[in-house]
Amino acid sequence: MKHANEIFPEALKQLLEIGEKARKQREDRERAKRVALPRKPGACMQVACKQTFTEREKIQLTFNLK
């Protein structure tokens, strides 16, 4: 049977490894959230406001796309 003097350092090492792994996972999730956010707040607003075009602009866009 092992004494506490032998078990404690091993258990401490394992707990530190678990804590380090959890910290890395948390940082990766936070980093992924920051990357997923749009860089400019107005970038998503262009789609959200759904710009309307005049008939003349619609015709011009149609011919430019062909």
N, C-alpha and C positions, 0 to 999 in steps of 0.2 A: 504494500500500500504506500502511495506517495504521501509525502509530508506537504503541509500547506506551503512551505518555503519553495517547493518545486512546482506546485500547481498554480500558485498565484501569478508568477511572471508569465506563464503560458496563457492563462486565462486573460490577463491584462493585455497581452499581445493580440489575442483573438478579438477582444472587445475594441481595441484601437483599430484593427483592420476593418471590422464591421462599421465602425463610426466613420472611417475614412471613405469607405465605399459608399455609404449613405450620403456623405457630404458631396462626393463627386456626382452622384446621381442627381441630387438636388440642384447643384450648379448647372449641370447639363440641361435639366428641365427649365431652369430660369433663363439660360442662354437661348434655348429654343424658343421660348416665349418672346424674348426681345427680338430675335431674328424674324419671327412671324409677323410682328407688328409692322404696319406701313411706315416708311421712313418719313413721309410728309403727311401731316394730318389732312391736308387738302386733297391728297391723292385719291382717297376713297370717296371723297365728296363729289367728285366728277361723276361717278356712277350713281351715287345716291340722289343727286339733284336732277338727273335725267334731262339734260339740256334739250330744248326744243329748237327745231330748225324751221326757217321759213320755207315756203314751197320752192322758191328759187334756189335756196341752199340745198334742199333735198335733191332737186334735179341735177345740180352741179355735182353733188357727191355721187349720185348714181352714175353719171357719165365718167367721173374720174375713176370709179372702181372697175369699170369695164375695160 
